[in-house]
Amino acid sequence: MDVIKNCRLCRYPLPEVAITATDLRFGIPDSYEIVQCNNCGLYQLQSDMDETTLTEFYTRYYNFTEIINNWYSILRFTFFSIFGKAWTRIDSDISFHSQKGSGRLLDLGCNEGRNLVYYRNNGFDAEGLELNPLAAEAARKLNFKVHVGKIEDFVPVVQYDVVVLSNVLEHATNPTNMLKAVSKLLTPKGTIWISCPNVESWQRYLFRRFWINWHVPFHIIHFSEKTMLHLLDIAKFRTIQLHYESPALWTAHSLIAALFSRQAHPTHQLRNPFLVGGLMFALRLLLFPLYWLANIFKKGDCLIVKAVRIK
C-alpha cells in the first residue's frame, strides 16, 4: 500500500517516525503506521487509503447486514432506547442526545437512525445522510427521511440549520473537503456539531497501542484541540463551544483490547454485552473523579465542538 508524503491538513512533508498500530476489533492482519506532522501537529494514518480500498474494508467489516440481528447490537439498542438519556447524564453525551432545539438537522453518517430518534424527540426536523443503503433503509422504517450517498455529491432542496458529525470526521481522507461540503449544506447562521476521539487523551498514553480509538485502518485522522481548531479555521468555521467528555464505554473497550486482543484475530469480547456493560458501569463508578479532572484539563477521551459557518 502506498504511503502519503505530505500532511493531509497543511501539506507539509511528513516525517518517517511513526506509531505502529494494529486492528483491535475485526482481526485485520496488517500493521499500520500513524505519523505526526512536524508543522501543524496532526496525527494521521501513513497509508494512502484510496476510495477502492476503503470501500472494500467498510463492505467487509462494517457490513450492516451482519450486525442488524446481532444480539449485542440488539441489546445495546434496547438499553440506549430505554436508558439512553439517563446514561448520558451519568456518563457522557458524545452524540448530542441532550441537545434541544428546532430547525432542520442533518445527521451525517446516521447509520440505522438511533441518533435521529433523539434529535426528533428534542424538537428538530431530523434527516440523515448515509453511505450504506441497508442502514439507511432501517432508519427509514423509523419514519425518517434518509439520503444515500457521499456528502460531496449531496445537494439538499433546503439548507440545514444544524449538521451533526458524531464520530465521523476522523474517518475522512480529506477532512478539509468534508467540512467545506458541510458548509454548503448550512444556512448562513448554520451550526456544525462535531465529536471525535482526542489524540491527547490520557487514555491514549495509558493504553498506548491498545487505545481503542486508533481504530486502524478506519480512523484516518486523529485530532487534538489544536488541529481541530486549525481545520475549522481553514474550512471557514468559527468555534463557539469546545469541551471534553470521557465515555466509560471507550475505556471499557480499550481495557478489553489490552487484555484480549491478538493481531489477526477478532476480539469477540468487545461484542459481549455483559462484559462491556459491567465494565462500563464499574469504570464510571470508580473513575468518576479521574474522568472529571481529565475533562477539565483537556485530557478527556472525546473532543466535542460546535462551530458556526463564517459568511
C-alpha positions in Angstrom: 0.0 0.0 0.0 1.3 3.5 -0.9 2.1 6.0 1.8 1.3 9.7 1.8 4.3 12.1 1.7 2.5 15.3 2.8 0.2 16.2 5.7 -3.5 15.9 4.8 -4.1 19.2 6.6 -1.2 21.6 5.9 0.6 19.7 3.1 3.9 19.8 5.0 6.3 16.9 4.3 5.6 14.1 6.8 8.4 12.5 9.0 9.2 8.8 8.9 8.9 8.4 12.7 5.7 6.6 13.3 3.4 4.9 15.8 2.7 1.3 14.9 -0.9 0.2 15.5 -3.0 -2.9 14.6 -6.7 -3.5 14.3 -8.1 -4.4 17.7 -11.6 -5.2 16.6 -12.1 -7.2 13.5 -8.9 -9.2 13.1 -7.4 -7.4 10.1 -3.9 -8.9 10.0 -1.9 -5.8 8.8 0.0 -3.3 10.8 -0.4 0.4 10.2 1.8 3.4 10.8 0.5 6.7 12.3 2.7 9.8 11.9 2.5 13.3 13.3 3.1 16.3 11.1 6.0 18.4 12.4 4.3 21.6 11.2 0.7 21.5 12.3 0.8 18.6 14.7 -1.9 16.4 13.0 -1.7 12.7 13.7 -2.7 10.7 10.6 -2.6 7.3 9.0 0.5 7.0 6.9 -1.1 4.6 4.4 -2.8 6.3 1.4 -6.3 4.9 1.8 -7.8 5.2 -1.7 -11.5 5.0 -2.2 -11.5 1.4 -3.6 -9.5 0.1 -0.6 -11.8 1.9 1.9 -14.9 0.7 0.2 -13.6 -2.9 0.4 -12.8 -2.6 4.1 -16.2 -1.0 5.0 -18.1 -3.5 2.9 -16.3 -6.4 4.6 -16.1 -5.2 8.2 -18.9 -2.6 8.6 -21.5 -4.6 6.7 -24.8 -3.6 8.2 -26.4 -7.0 7.2 -24.1 -8.7 9.7 -25.0 -6.7 12.7 -28.6 -5.9 12.2 -29.7 -9.0 14.1 -26.5 -9.4 16.2 -27.5 -10.0 19.8 -25.0 -7.4 21.1 -26.4 -4.8 18.8 -30.0 -5.6 19.8 -29.3 -5.4 23.5 -27.3 -2.2 23.1 -30.0 -0.6 21.0 -32.6 -1.7 23.6 -30.5 -0.4 26.5 -30.0 3.0 25.0 -33.6 3.3 23.8 -34.8 2.8 27.4 -32.0 4.3 29.5 -30.1 6.5 26.9 -31.0 9.9 28.4 -30.3 8.9 31.9 -27.0 7.3 31.0 -25.8 10.4 29.1 -26.4 12.4 32.2 -24.3 10.0 34.3 -21.6 9.2 31.7 -21.2 11.5 28.7 -23.1 12.8 25.8 -20.9 12.4 22.8 -23.7 12.3 20.2 -25.7 15.4 21.4 -28.6 13.4 22.7 -29.5 16.0 25.3 -29.3 19.0 22.9 -32.8 20.5 22.5 -33.7 23.0 19.7 -35.6 23.4 16.5 -35.0 23.7 12.8 -33.7 21.4 10.1 -30.9 19.0 11.2 -28.9 16.5 9.1 -27.1 13.6 10.8 -24.1 12.8 8.7 -23.5 9.0 8.8 -26.8 8.3 10.6 -26.5 4.5 10.3 -29.8 2.9 11.4 -31.2 6.1 12.8 -30.8 5.7 16.6 -29.4 9.3 17.0 -32.2 10.6 14.7 -34.7 9.5 17.3 -33.2 11.7 20.0 -32.9 14.7 17.7 -36.5 14.4 16.6 -37.7 14.0 20.2 -35.7 17.1 21.2 -37.5 19.3 18.7 -35.5 19.1 15.5 -36.8 18.2 12.0 -34.2 15.5 11.6 -32.9 13.8 8.5 -30.0 11.6 7.8 -27.2 11.0 5.2 -25.8 7.5 5.0 -23.5 5.6 2.7 -24.9 2.2 3.4 -28.3 1.7 1.7 -29.3 -1.1 4.1 -28.6 1.0 7.2 -30.5 3.9 5.5 -33.5 1.7 4.9 -33.6 0.7 8.6 -33.6 4.4 9.5 -36.5 5.0 7.0 -38.5 2.4 8.8 -38.4 4.7 11.8 -40.1 7.3 9.6 -37.1 9.4 8.8 -36.0 10.9 5.5 -32.6 9.4 4.8 -30.5 10.2 1.8 -27.9 7.7 0.4 -24.6 8.9 -1.0 -21.5 10.9 -0.3 -21.6 14.3 1.2 -19.6 15.8 -1.7 -22.4 14.7 -4.1 -25.4 15.6 -1.9 -27.5 18.6 -2.9 -30.3 19.4 -0.5 -33.6 21.0 -1.5 -33.4 23.3 1.5 -30.3 24.1 3.6 -29.9 22.9 7.2 -29.7 24.7 10.5 -27.5 22.0 12.0 -25.3 19.3 10.6 -24.1 16.6 13.1 -20.8 14.8 12.6 -20.8 12.4 15.6 -17.6 10.3 15.3 -17.5 10.8 11.6 -14.7 13.3 10.8 -11.9 11.0 11.9 -12.9 8.7 9.1 -12.4 11.3 6.4 -9.4 11.0 4.0 -9.7 14.7 3.3 -11.4 16.4 6.3 -11.0 19.9 4.8 -13.1 19.0 1.8 -15.6 17.3 4.0 -16.1 20.4 6.1 -16.3 22.6 3.1 -19.0 20.4 1.7 -20.8 20.6 5.0 -20.6 24.4 4.9 -22.6 24.4 1.6 -25.4 22.5 3.3 -25.8 25.0 6.1 -27.9 28.2 6.3 -26.0 31.4 6.8 -26.2 31.1 10.6 -26.0 27.3 10.5 -24.1 25.3 13.1 -21.9 22.2 12.9 -21.7 19.8 15.8 -18.6 17.6 15.9 -17.5 14.8 18.2 -14.3 12.7 17.7 -11.6 11.0 19.8 -9.0 13.3 21.4 -5.5 12.1 20.5 -4.2 14.0 23.6 -6.3 11.9 25.9 -4.6 10.5 29.0 -6.1 7.1 27.9 -4.1 7.2 24.7 -0.9 7.4 26.8 -2.1 4.8 29.2 -3.2 2.1 26.7 -0.7 3.0 24.1 -1.1 0.7 21.1 -4.3 -0.8 22.7 -6.1 2.6 22.8 -9.4 1.6 21.1 -9.6 4.9 19.2 -6.6 4.3 17.0 -9.1 2.1 15.2 -6.8 1.5 12.2 -7.4 1.5 9.3 -10.8 3.2 9.6 -9.7 6.2 11.6 -7.6 8.2 9.1 -7.2 11.4 11.2 -6.5 11.8 15.0 -7.4 15.2 16.2 -6.3 17.3 19.1 -7.9 20.6 20.1 -5.1 22.5 18.2 -5.5 20.6 14.9 -9.3 20.6 15.1 -9.4 24.4 15.5 -6.9 24.7 12.7 -9.1 22.6 10.4 -12.2 24.6 11.3 -10.4 27.9 10.5 -9.3 26.6 7.1 -12.8 25.4 6.3 -14.2 28.9 7.4 -15.9 28.0 10.6 -15.8 29.9 13.9 -15.8 27.8 17.0 -18.4 28.7 19.6 -18.1 25.9 22.1 -15.5 23.3 22.9 -15.3 20.8 25.7 -14.3 17.2 26.5 -16.1 14.0 27.6 -14.8 10.7 28.8 -17.1 7.8 27.8 -16.7 4.8 30.1 -17.7 2.7 27.1 -14.5 3.7 25.4 -12.3 3.0 28.4 -14.0 -0.5 28.7 -13.2 -1.2 25.1 -9.5 -0.1 25.5 -9.2 -2.3 28.6 -10.8 -5.3 26.9 -8.5 -4.8 23.9 -5.4 -4.7 26.1 -6.5 -7.9 27.8 -7.8 -10.0 25.0 -6.8 -8.7 21.5 -4.4 -10.6 19.3 -3.2 -9.5 16.0 -5.1 -11.1 13.1 -7.9 -12.4 15.4 -11.2 -10.7 16.1 -11.7 -9.5 19.7 -15.1 -11.1 20.3 -15.1 -9.9 23.9 -15.8 -6.4 22.6 -19.2 -7.7 21.5 -20.1 -9.3 24.8 -22.8 -7.0 26.3 -22.4 -8.3 29.8 -18.7 -7.9 29.9 -18.8 -4.5 28.2 -21.8 -3.3 30.2 -20.4 -4.5 33.5 -17.0 -2.8 32.9 -18.7 0.3 31.7 -20.7 0.7 34.9 -17.7 -0.2 37.2 -15.4 2.2 35.4 -17.8 5.1 35.6 -18.3 4.5 39.3 -14.6 4.0 40.1 -13.0 6.5 37.8 -15.5 9.4 38.1 -13.1 11.8 39.7 -10.4 11.0 37.2 -12.8 11.4 34.2 -13.9 14.8 35.7 -10.3 16.0 36.1 -9.3 14.8 32.7 -12.1 16.7 31.0 -11.2 19.9 32.9 -7.6 19.6 31.9 -8.4 18.8 28.2 -7.3 15.2 28.5 -10.7 13.6 28.1 -11.1 10.8 25.5 -13.6 12.7 23.3 -13.4 16.2 21.8 -16.8 18.0 21.4 -17.0 21.1 19.2 -19.7 23.4 18.0 -18.9 25.9 15.3 -20.8 28.3 13.0 -20.3 29.0 9.4 -18.4 32.2 8.6 -20.3 34.1 5.9 
